[in-house]
Amino acid sequence: MSNPTFDFNAVHARLTDWVVLQLPSAQNITLSALKRPGAGISNETYFFDLKWTQHREVFEKHLVVRWPPTGFAAFPRHAYDMGQQFRLLKSLADTAVPVPPVLWMEEDASVIGLPFYVMEKVEGWVPGDFPPYHIAGPLFEANEEDRAKIWWSAIDTMAHIHSVDWEKAGLDFLGVPNDGNTFMERQIALYEEVFRLNGESMPAILSNTRDWLLRHSFAPKRLGLCWGDARLGNLLIRDHKVAAVLDWEMACLGDTESDLGWFAHIDWATSAGRSKGAFPRMSGLPDMAATMAHYAEVSGREVENLHYYEVFATWRMAILFTRIEQDASYLARSGNAKGFITWTHFEKLQRLLGF
């Protein structure tokens, strides 16, 4: 989330000077004003247009710059590793996973005040979260046949992500789980760290779920690239198919079925699971049974642990919601009291685990 006191004029001037250094043979370099496409709890994202001349020819690119939150942060600051995200996107450029082409990385925070990277803007639209794609936006306005095409493209894309040869792609920098239950132990430790930022005692439903997750953890049959934030709202769509996969902040190596649990849970959380103004899931989208069957067919891997990873996804999101509720500006904007956006997740955990 952004800090309202952040000096964008100064950043624009410094970014312009920096881009000049990246294009030593160019002249008449200009950057348009930075425009933010939306808000969220991940990196801050801004669009700008870059124009320059070279050998008497005029060039223009539509670009994106990303840096960590300048204001309230849901995750610990070390989780916003811009260099790692840039390296991952660069590594995925030679795979079947559609990602935006990355251009430049700057890890020296003194340049604009934060580390950042620049990538090309991919044309398309994103199924929205505010308002949710179930009730508004291009997906809602599409006919049921086109809705299904987009959904299946999302599942096919997730299968491509999970099929990446992470060793060949050199993705070991994401951290290779040693063996056994290391993947889930690391994941649970991360979200416990997130919750500790609240400075409060963990509610019993969350601590009991954590214990259940640890008690029932298991060694994945295979390790693969996990997107980490697998949802329609992190996809750029063009011509009824995925044009680019966005937001890799939570990517890791682990059990790829965890992405399926998150994907299923987010779809619920943006419709029937909303704490205010819940509504039925959009018609025309395949149900989760058909979705998992399709994933198994295109990936060649049966989905065996969806229940476990949906419990994990519900717990993860509940913890992230407790963090968002620590943001005074969010409470002021939304008019919500603490606990309001978490209660449906607590109820779902009780249903899933019989607590």
Sequence and secondary structure as in RCSB ss.txt:
>XXXX:A:sequence
MSNPTFDFNAVHARLTDWVVLQLPSAQNITLSALKRPGAGISNETYFFDLKWTQHREVFEKHLVVRWPPTGFAAF
PRHAYDMGQQFRLLKSLADTAVPVPPVLWMEEDASVIGLPFYVMEKVEGWVPGDFPPYHIAGPLFEANEEDRAKI
WWSAIDTMAHIHSVDWEKAGLDFLGVPNDGNTFMERQIALYEEVFRLNGESMPAILSNTRDWLLRHSFAPKRLGL
CWGDARLGNLLIRDHKVAAVLDWEMACLGDTESDLGWFAHIDWATSAGRSKGAFPRMSGLPDMAATMAHYAEVSG
REVENLHYYEVFATWRMAILFTRIEQDASYLARSGNAKGFITWTHFEKLQRLLGF
>XXXX:A:secstr
   TT  HHHHHHHHHHHHHHH TT EEEEE   B     SS EEEEEEEEEEETTEEEEEEEEEEE  SS  SS
 GGG  HHHHHHHHHHHTTSSS    EEEEE  TTTTSS EEEEE    B   BTTBTTTSSHHHHS HHHHHHH
HHHHHHHHHHHHHS TTTTTGGGG    STTHHHHHHHHHHHHHHHTT S   HHHHHHHHHHHHT    SS EE
E SS SGGGEEEETTEEEEE   TT EEE THHHHHHHHHHHHHTTTT SSS     TTS  HHHHHHHHHHHHS
     HHHHHHHHHHHHHHHHHHHTT HHHHHHH   TTTTTHHHHHHHHHHHT 
